[in-house]
Amino acid sequence: MNRLYKLLLGLVLLATTANAQDEWVIKADKIDPSNYYGITVANGMIGIVSSLEPFKVKNVVLAGAYDLYGRGRVSNFLNSFNLLNMYLEINGRRIDAKNVSNFRQELDMRHAAFTTTFDYGDEASVKYTYYSLRQLPFTVLMDISITAKKPISITAASIMEAPDALKDVQNYYNEIDRPHVTISLLTSTAKSPTGKLQLCASNTFLFSERHGQEPRVIHEMWDNNMHLMKFSKTIAAGQTYNYAVAGSSITSAHDADPLNQAERLTMFAKLEGKDRLIQYHNQAWDELWKSDIKIDGDPQAQQDVHSMLYHLYSFSRAGTAYSPSPMGLSGLGYNGHIFWDADLWMFPAVLVLHPEIARSMVEYRFQRLANAKQNAFAHGYKGAMFPWESADSGVEETPVWALSGPFEHHITADVALAAWKYYCVTQDKQWLLEKGWPILSATADFWASRVERNGPGHYDIKDVVAADEWAENVDNNAFTNAAAKANLQCATEAAGILGLKADPDWQLVAENIPILKFPDGVTREFATYNGEGIKQADVNLLAYPLKTITDPAQIKKDLEYYDTRVPNEGTPAMTQAVFALLYSRLGDGEKAYHFFKDAYVPNLDPPFRVIAETKGGTNPYFATGAGGIVQSLLMGFGGLDITDKGIVQLKSALPAKWKSLTITGVGPDKKTYVVK
């Protein structure tokens, strides 16, 4: 089967399995088990990835939990204890994917709830929904209901199993008895592969019966890596029986006493009760969705955009010092590392809609500034040089076989420009003084020492990996040079705002970094570039977000040159998003719409329309792409622009089929913007 045919077949499957009319619910009822890509429920701390197997989830991923193992001799995300794995037996027979019918799954994006339903012969109908609770960062909930078609007996179990990479597993079972409640705690703890972290998880049953009438819970110890708790119940014909499991997962990266804290948090959830847990979870998501993008006239695009926003919201949260990796909390992709994907592609979208979440992403960089300074020192530079791949400590985590680690230096400017944009949107001068200025000044010092001063107009930046990563060890890359100039200029401007003295060398350097051109006036990607295919946007980023190029004729000239140099395969989703953004700003709504669709539709995987990194790819969920596409809606079709005085709205063009675009909850003042 050739690749094009497979791609077309996949799009047909997507059309038949996803409900194109419901803007909030993605339904899958005709699932091909050989072509199933799970979707993630997450709260910015815990990600739960769906599975086709009843009462199983594929992965539980915890933000901020890294250790050295696997490929590359670098820190990796760890699979956490799978605290939502269960089994259900009906009349002594265990349910699995082979003996159920009418199997359906759906994601309610409005309230981040994933529901599975199926029938078990003529005996029962089953429904379960799980949540990564938004109000409780380390806690999850699964709500189960079983409707008996005739009298049945059930045995339901919660299984705690340690992932293979963990070691020194210890299992505990406790029953805490109070006059008003009995709490059964199924708890496990283990060490990460090098012993650096302690990982802990605990869960408990939540029964609907009054205290004293709930089922008796039995604990079974199977081996060092797995134990379970279970109960049995008889259900009369026509009766629906409800129970739930609440659990918490936490590590020593998050808490000094993770074992006891996991049990305390689980007990807290138990005593809150299922209804209150769901109520507060829903309220938290209702608050998030006050910042939304509404498309009138394109129901499928509306559902897809809600999915993109849902994932960006799911993979980040306020009040942390974490930033999302390219695949967010959807698995172990890219080792969970933080790249420019966070600062340049996801951050601006989150910043416009939820500055309080964006603050966490900048805080991640601020807390790792000291190691960025050490990295600059090691390379013979001044200031701060941020690593291309960053994990928990902020040292360079790029595997050594990848040249991007030592050479993709534009990341330093990307970090600085995110900090500057946070100030621009919030106008928080105290934050700028305490957090923004240290980043901006140290990164400006880096670029002043990084350039090679070869005379006026020739402060060259040589030997870099370009933003177009197929261009390795090139000189005067357009994006790297322009981003360095912007970094130096923003640092100078920040000094003026704060009443501090800027280093006059910053402005001198900024004015002399070259942006190269072809003889016909097209911006040249790097010194020896001659029209080769490009992996991703580079030159076109000078128009947005850098604003180095502002002349519409030049922007159009560069667009028309480079939009024909992106191959149909192997390029990431966000490139076409930049083309869409710029064409909309130039007034060409139809060309913008073409690139908007091209940015993600060929990348969708069934049955939930999850975005893969590349066309026909199989590694979802690509949050970087979602960030770029959401920017095309906010700053392209929506016309929003981040300036040093805050957010303003520019002229833009919509495609003919869209009646209007409404953006709600923008910026600190939660404004609404409409384009018709």
C-alpha positions in Angstrom: 0.0 0.0 0.0 1.7 3.3 -1.1 2.0 6.2 1.3 -0.5 8.4 -0.5 -3.2 5.8 -0.5 -2.6 5.1 3.2 -2.9 8.8 3.9 -6.2 9.1 2.0 -7.5 6.0 3.7 -6.6 7.5 7.0 -8.5 10.7 6.3 -11.6 8.7 5.3 -11.4 6.8 8.6 -11.0 10.0 10.4 -14.1 11.4 8.7 -16.2 8.3 9.7 -14.9 7.9 13.2 -15.0 11.5 14.5 -18.2 13.5 15.0 -17.6 16.5 12.7 -20.6 18.4 14.1 -20.0 18.5 17.8 -17.6 21.2 18.7 -16.8 19.8 22.1 -17.0 16.0 21.9 -14.9 13.7 19.7 -16.5 10.3 19.3 -15.0 7.0 18.1 -17.4 4.2 17.4 -15.9 2.5 14.4 -12.4 1.8 15.7 -9.8 -0.1 13.8 -7.6 -1.8 16.5 -4.6 -1.8 14.1 -4.9 1.9 13.5 -5.6 3.3 17.0 -3.7 6.3 18.5 -4.7 7.2 22.0 -5.8 10.6 23.2 -4.6 12.2 26.5 -6.5 13.4 29.5 -4.2 15.7 31.5 -4.2 18.5 34.1 -0.8 20.0 33.4 0.8 17.5 35.8 -0.5 14.0 35.1 -1.2 12.8 31.6 -3.3 9.6 31.1 -3.2 8.1 27.6 -6.2 6.1 26.4 -6.2 2.4 25.5 -8.5 0.1 23.5 -8.4 -2.5 26.2 -11.3 -2.2 28.6 -10.4 -0.8 32.1 -6.8 -0.1 31.0 -4.9 3.0 30.1 -1.7 3.0 28.0 0.5 5.4 30.0 0.5 7.6 33.0 3.0 10.4 32.6 4.0 12.8 35.3 5.5 16.2 34.5 8.9 17.0 36.0 9.9 13.4 36.7 13.1 12.6 34.8 15.9 10.2 35.2 18.9 8.9 33.2 17.8 5.8 31.3 17.2 4.5 27.8 18.7 6.0 24.7 21.0 8.9 24.4 22.6 8.9 27.9 20.3 11.8 28.8 17.4 12.4 31.2 14.1 11.0 30.1 10.5 11.2 31.1 9.5 8.3 33.3 6.3 6.2 33.0 4.7 6.5 36.4 2.7 3.8 38.2 -0.4 3.0 36.2 -2.8 3.8 39.0 -5.9 3.4 36.8 -5.4 -0.1 35.6 -8.3 -2.3 36.6 -10.2 -5.5 35.8 -13.9 -6.4 35.9 -15.2 -9.9 36.1 -18.9 -10.7 35.4 -20.2 -14.0 36.6 -16.6 -15.2 37.0 -15.4 -14.3 33.5 -13.0 -11.4 33.0 -13.9 -8.7 30.5 -11.4 -8.0 27.7 -11.5 -6.5 24.2 -12.4 -9.8 22.6 -15.6 -10.4 24.5 -17.4 -7.1 24.4 -19.5 -5.4 21.7 -20.7 -1.9 20.8 -17.4 -0.5 22.1 -17.3 3.3 21.9 -15.0 5.9 23.3 -15.4 9.7 23.4 -13.5 12.7 24.7 -15.5 15.6 26.2 -13.1 18.4 25.7 -15.1 21.0 27.6 -14.5 19.1 30.8 -11.6 16.9 30.0 -13.4 13.6 30.5 -12.7 10.4 28.6 -15.6 7.9 28.5 -15.7 4.3 27.3 -18.9 2.3 26.9 -19.6 -1.3 25.8 -21.9 -4.2 26.2 -21.0 -7.6 27.7 -23.2 -10.1 25.9 -26.8 -10.2 27.3 -25.5 -9.7 30.9 -24.5 -6.1 31.3 -23.7 -2.6 29.9 -20.6 -0.9 31.2 -19.6 2.8 31.2 -16.5 4.4 32.8 -15.1 7.9 32.7 -11.7 9.0 33.9 -10.4 12.5 34.8 -7.1 14.0 35.5 -8.5 16.4 38.1 -7.7 19.9 37.2 -8.1 21.3 40.7 -5.8 18.6 42.2 -2.6 18.4 40.2 -1.5 15.0 41.4 -4.9 13.2 41.5 -7.0 11.2 39.1 -10.5 9.7 39.2 -12.3 6.9 37.4 -16.1 6.7 37.6 -17.6 3.3 36.8 -21.2 2.3 36.3 -22.5 -1.3 35.5 -26.1 -1.9 34.4 -27.2 -5.5 34.8 -29.5 -6.8 32.0 -30.2 -9.8 34.2 -29.0 -10.8 37.7 -25.1 -10.8 37.8 -22.3 -11.0 40.2 -19.2 -8.9 39.7 -15.7 -8.8 41.0 -13.9 -5.5 40.4 -10.2 -4.9 41.0 -7.8 -2.0 41.0 -4.3 -3.1 40.0 -1.0 -1.3 40.9 1.8 -2.4 38.7 5.3 -0.9 38.5 6.7 0.0 35.1 9.7 -2.1 34.0 12.3 0.7 34.3 11.6 1.2 38.1 13.4 -0.7 40.8 13.3 -1.5 44.5 9.5 -1.6 44.4 7.7 -1.8 47.7 3.9 -2.4 48.0 1.7 -1.4 50.9 -1.9 -1.9 51.8 -3.6 0.0 54.6 -7.1 0.3 55.9 -7.9 3.4 57.9 -11.1 2.9 60.0 -13.0 5.9 61.3 -16.6 5.9 62.7 -17.8 7.6 59.5 -15.5 6.1 56.8 -13.2 3.2 56.0 -10.3 4.1 53.6 -8.6 1.2 51.8 -5.2 2.4 50.4 -3.4 0.5 47.7 0.0 2.0 47.6 3.3 1.4 45.8 6.7 3.1 45.8 9.8 2.6 43.8 13.1 4.1 42.8 13.8 5.6 39.4 16.5 3.7 37.3 19.5 5.5 38.8 17.9 5.8 42.2 17.7 9.6 41.8 13.9 9.8 42.4 11.3 8.1 44.5 8.1 7.5 42.7 4.9 6.8 44.6 1.2 6.2 43.9 -1.8 5.3 46.0 -5.5 4.8 45.2 -8.7 3.9 46.9 -12.3 2.8 46.1 -15.1 5.3 46.4 -18.4 3.5 47.0 -21.9 4.8 46.7 -23.2 2.8 49.6 -23.5 4.3 53.1 -20.7 3.6 55.5 -21.0 0.1 56.9 -22.9 -1.2 53.9 -20.1 -0.9 51.3 -18.5 -4.0 49.9 -15.6 -5.7 51.7 -12.2 -4.9 50.1 -9.7 -7.7 49.8 -6.0 -7.1 49.1 -3.9 -9.6 47.0 -0.1 -9.4 46.7 1.0 -11.1 43.5 4.7 -10.3 43.2 7.1 -7.5 44.0 6.0 -5.5 41.0 2.2 -5.9 41.2 -0.6 -6.0 43.8 -4.3 -5.3 43.8 -7.4 -4.7 45.8 -10.8 -6.0 44.8 -14.4 -6.4 45.9 -17.5 -8.4 44.8 -21.1 -7.4 44.5 -24.4 -8.9 43.2 -26.5 -6.7 40.9 -30.2 -7.3 40.3 -31.6 -7.2 36.8 -32.2 -3.6 35.6 -30.1 -2.2 38.5 -27.1 0.2 37.9 -24.2 -0.1 40.3 -21.7 2.8 40.6 -18.3 2.9 42.2 -15.1 4.9 41.6 -11.4 4.8 42.1 -9.4 7.9 43.1 -5.7 8.0 43.2 -2.6 10.2 43.5 0.8 10.0 41.9 3.8 12.1 43.0 7.6 11.9 43.2 10.4 13.3 45.2 10.9 15.8 42.4 7.5 17.3 43.6 7.5 16.6 47.3 10.1 15.8 50.0 7.9 13.0 51.4 6.2 11.5 48.3 5.1 8.2 49.9 3.1 9.7 52.7 1.9 12.6 50.5 0.5 10.2 47.9 -1.6 8.5 50.6 -2.7 11.9 52.1 -3.8 13.2 48.7 -5.7 10.0 48.0 -7.4 10.2 51.4 -8.3 13.9 50.6 -10.0 12.8 47.4 -11.8 10.0 49.1 -13.3 12.3 51.7 -14.1 15.0 49.1 -16.3 12.4 47.4 -16.8 11.7 43.7 -19.5 14.4 43.1 -17.4 17.2 44.6 -14.3 16.1 42.8 -16.1 16.2 39.4 -17.9 19.5 40.3 -14.6 21.3 41.1 -12.9 19.7 38.1 -15.6 21.0 35.8 -15.5 24.4 37.3 -11.8 24.7 36.7 -12.2 23.7 33.1 -15.1 26.2 32.7 -12.7 28.9 33.8 -10.1 27.8 31.3 -12.6 27.8 28.4 -13.6 31.5 29.1 -10.6 31.9 26.8 -11.7 30.4 23.6 -11.6 30.6 19.8 -15.0 30.4 18.0 -15.3 29.8 14.3 -18.7 30.4 12.7 -19.3 28.4 9.5 -16.8 25.5 9.7 -17.9 22.9 12.3 -15.0 20.5 11.7 -12.4 23.3 12.0 -14.2 24.4 15.2 -13.9 20.9 16.7 -10.2 20.6 15.6 -9.4 24.0 17.1 -11.0 23.1 20.4 -8.9 19.9 20.3 -5.7 22.0 19.9 -6.7 24.4 22.7 -7.7 21.5 24.9 -4.3 19.9 24.5 -2.4 23.1 25.1 -4.4 23.7 28.3 -4.0 20.0 29.3 -0.3 20.0 29.0 0.4 23.2 31.1 -0.8 24.8 34.3 -0.4 27.9 36.4 1.6 27.9 39.6 4.4 25.6 38.5 7.9 26.1 37.0 7.2 23.6 34.2 7.1 24.0 30.5 5.6 21.5 27.9 7.7 19.3 25.7 6.8 18.9 22.0 4.5 16.0 22.9 3.2 17.4 26.1 2.0 14.7 28.5 0.9 12.3 25.8 3.8 9.9 26.3 7.6 9.8 26.4 8.1 11.4 23.0 11.3 13.6 22.8 12.2 12.3 26.3 9.9 14.9 27.7 12.5 17.5 27.0 11.8 21.3 26.6 12.9 22.8 23.2 12.1 26.1 21.4 8.8 24.4 20.8 7.7 25.6 24.2 9.1 29.2 23.9 8.3 30.1 20.3 5.4 27.9 19.3 3.3 27.1 22.3 4.0 30.0 24.6 2.6 32.9 22.6 -0.8 31.1 22.2 -1.0 30.3 25.9 0.2 33.8 26.8 -2.5 35.6 24.9 -5.3 33.3 26.3 -3.9 32.5 29.8 -1.0 34.7 31.0 -1.1 33.0 34.4 -0.2 29.7 32.7 2.4 31.3 30.5 4.1 32.7 33.6 4.9 29.1 34.7 6.6 28.5 31.3 8.9 31.5 31.7 9.5 30.6 35.4 10.8 27.3 34.1 13.6 29.1 32.2 14.2 31.7 35.0 14.9 28.9 37.5 17.5 27.4 35.2 19.3 30.6 34.3 22.4 29.7 36.4 23.0 26.5 34.4 22.5 28.5 31.2 25.3 30.8 32.4 27.5 27.8 33.1 26.8 26.5 29.6 27.9 29.8 28.0 31.1 29.7 30.1 31.9 26.2 28.9 31.6 27.3 25.3 33.8 30.4 25.8 30.9 32.9 25.7 29.6 35.5 28.2 26.1 35.7 29.6 23.7 32.8 29.4 23.4 30.2 26.7 20.3 28.1 27.1 20.4 24.4 26.2 18.7 23.1 23.0 17.1 20.3 25.1 16.4 20.9 28.7 14.9 18.7 31.4 14.8 19.1 35.2 18.1 20.8 35.9 18.5 23.0 32.8 21.8 21.5 31.6 22.2 20.4 28.0 20.2 17.2 27.5 20.5 16.8 23.7 21.9 13.3 22.9 25.5 13.7 21.7 24.8 12.3 18.2 22.6 15.4 17.5 24.4 18.5 16.4 21.6 20.7 17.6 22.9 20.5 21.2 26.2 22.3 20.6 25.1 24.4 17.6 21.4 25.4 17.6 22.0 28.6 19.4 18.8 30.5 18.5 17.1 28.8 21.5 18.8 31.5 23.7 17.0 34.3 21.8 13.7 32.3 21.8 13.8 32.1 25.6 14.6 35.8 25.9 11.8 36.8 23.5 9.3 34.8 25.4 10.3 36.6 28.6 9.9 40.0 26.8 6.5 39.1 25.4 5.3 38.1 28.9 6.1 41.6 30.0 4.5 43.1 26.9 1.2 41.4 27.6 1.1 41.8 31.4 3.0 45.1 31.7 4.2 43.8 35.0 7.3 45.9 35.7 8.0 44.2 39.0 8.2 40.8 37.2 10.3 42.4 34.5 12.8 43.7 37.1 13.0 40.4 39.2 12.7 37.7 36.5 12.6 39.2 33.0 15.7 41.5 33.2 18.0 38.8 34.5 17.1 36.6 31.4 17.1 39.5 28.9 20.4 41.0 30.1 22.3 37.7 30.3 21.1 36.5 26.9 22.1 39.9 25.4 25.5 39.5 26.8 25.7 36.1 25.2 25.0 37.4 21.7 27.4 40.3 22.1 30.1 37.8 22.8 28.8 35.3 20.2 29.1 37.5 17.2 32.4 37.7 15.2 33.1 41.4 14.6 34.3 41.6 11.0 33.5 45.3 10.3 30.4 47.4 9.9 27.4 45.3 8.9 29.4 42.1 9.4 29.0 41.1 13.0 28.6 37.5 11.8 27.1 34.6 13.6 28.9 31.6 12.2 28.6 27.8 12.6 25.1 27.3 13.7 22.2 24.8 13.2 19.5 26.9 11.6 15.8 27.0 12.7 15.5 25.0 9.4 17.3 22.1 11.0 18.3 20.5 7.7 20.9 23.3 7.5 23.7 22.3 9.9 26.8 24.3 10.7 26.0 27.2 8.4 26.9 30.9 8.7 24.6 33.9 9.2 21.3 32.0 9.3 18.4 34.4 8.8 16.4 33.3 11.8 19.3 33.0 14.2 20.7 36.4 13.3 17.3 38.2 13.4 16.4 36.6 16.7 19.7 37.7 18.2 19.1 41.3 17.0 15.6 41.2 18.5 17.0 39.8 21.8 19.6 42.7 22.0 17.0 45.3 21.2 14.5 44.0 23.7 17.1 44.0 26.4 18.0 47.6 25.6 14.3 48.5 25.7 13.7 46.7 29.0 16.6 48.7 30.6 14.9 51.9 29.6 11.6 50.8 31.1 13.3 49.9 34.3 15.5 53.0 34.5 18.6 50.9 34.3 21.7 51.4 32.1 21.8 49.2 29.0 25.2 48.1 27.8 25.7 50.4 24.7 27.4 47.5 23.0 24.1 45.6 22.7 22.6 48.2 20.3 25.9 48.4 18.3 25.9 44.7 17.8 22.2 44.6 16.9 22.7 47.2 14.2 25.6 45.3 12.6 24.3 41.7 12.5 23.6 41.0 8.8 20.4 39.7 7.2 21.4 38.3 3.9 19.6 38.7 0.5 19.6 37.1 -2.9 20.2 39.4 -5.8 16.5 39.5 -6.5 15.7 40.7 -3.0 14.5 37.5 -1.4 15.8 37.0 2.1 18.5 34.3 2.0 18.2 31.6 4.6 22.0 31.4 5.2 25.2 32.3 3.5 25.5 29.3 1.2 21.7 28.6 0.7 20.7 28.1 -2.9 17.1 27.1 -2.9 17.2 23.7 -1.3 14.1 22.1 0.4 13.6 23.3 3.9 12.5 21.3 6.9 10.5 24.1 8.6 9.9 27.8 8.7 13.0 30.0 9.0 13.1 33.1 6.9 9.4 33.6 7.2 9.7 33.9 11.0 11.4 37.2 10.4 8.0 38.7 9.5 6.3 36.9 12.4 7.0 36.7 15.3 10.3 38.7 15.0 9.0 41.7 13.0 12.4 42.2 11.6 10.8 42.4 8.2 7.6 44.6 8.2 7.2 45.6 4.5 4.3 43.7 3.1 5.9 43.4 -0.4 9.0 41.8 1.2 6.9 39.5 3.4 5.0 38.3 0.3 8.2 37.9 -1.8 9.7 35.7 0.9 6.5 33.8 1.4 6.1 33.0 -2.2 9.7 31.8 -2.4 9.8 29.6 0.7 6.3 28.2 0.7 7.3 26.1 -2.4 10.4 24.7 -0.7 8.7 22.7 2.0 8.4 19.0 1.0 5.2 17.1 1.4 6.8 14.7 3.9 9.1 15.0 6.9 8.3 18.6 7.9 6.6 19.5 11.1 3.1 20.9 11.4 3.9 24.4 12.5 5.6 25.5 9.3 2.4 25.8 7.2 0.8 27.5 10.3 3.2 30.5 9.8 2.4 30.7 6.1 -1.4 30.8 7.0 -0.8 33.5 9.6 1.2 35.7 7.2 -1.2 35.3 4.2 -4.1 36.2 6.4 -2.3 39.4 7.6 -1.5 40.1 3.9 -5.3 39.9 3.1 -5.4 36.6 1.3 -7.9 34.6 3.3 -8.1 31.7 0.8 -4.4 31.1 0.6 -4.3 31.4 4.4 -7.0 28.8 4.7 -5.2 26.4 2.4 -2.1 26.5 4.6 -4.2 26.4 7.8 -5.7 23.0 6.7 -2.4 21.8 5.2 -0.7 22.4 8.6 -2.7 19.7 10.3 -5.2 17.7 8.3 -2.7 15.4 6.7 -1.1 14.9 10.1 -4.3 13.6 11.8 -4.3 10.1 13.2 -7.5 8.0 14.0 -9.8 7.6 15.7 -9.6 11.0 17.7 -8.0 13.3 15.1 -4.8 13.6 17.1 -2.0 15.6 15.5 1.2 13.8 14.6 4.4 15.7 14.0 4.5 15.2 10.2 2.2 14.3 7.4 1.3 10.7 7.7 3.3 10.5 10.9 2.4 8.2 13.9 3.8 10.1 16.9 1.0 12.1 18.4 0.3 14.3 20.2 2.3 17.1 18.6 1.6 20.1 20.9 4.1 22.2 19.0 2.0 22.0 15.9 -1.1 22.8 17.9 0.7 25.9 19.3 1.6 27.1 15.8 -1.9 26.5 14.4 -3.5 28.3 17.3 -1.2 31.2 16.7 -2.3 31.3 13.1 -5.9 31.8 14.4 -5.0 34.3 17.1 -2.4 36.4 15.4 -3.2 35.6 11.7 -7.0 35.3 11.1 -7.7 37.1 14.4 -5.2 39.9 13.7 -3.9 40.0 17.3 -0.4 41.4 17.8 1.8 41.6 20.9 3.4 45.0 21.1 5.4 46.7 23.9 2.2 48.4 25.0 0.1 45.3 25.1 -2.1 43.4 22.7 -3.6 45.2 19.7 -5.6 44.1 16.7 -4.3 44.4 13.1 -6.2 43.9 9.8 -6.6 40.3 8.6 -8.6 38.2 6.2 -10.9 35.2 6.8 -11.6 32.5 4.3 -14.9 32.9 2.5 -16.5 29.9 4.3 -16.0 31.4 7.8 -18.7 33.8 8.7 -16.8 35.1 11.7 -14.0 34.4 14.1 -14.5 35.4 17.8 -11.6 35.2 20.4 -12.7 35.5 24.0 -10.7 35.9 27.2 -7.7 37.7 25.7 -4.9 39.0 27.9 -5.1 40.1 31.6 -8.3 42.0 31.0 -10.0 39.0 29.3 -11.1 41.0 26.2 -13.1 39.8 23.3 -12.1 40.3 19.7 -14.2 39.6 16.6 -13.3 39.4 12.9 -16.1 39.1 10.3 
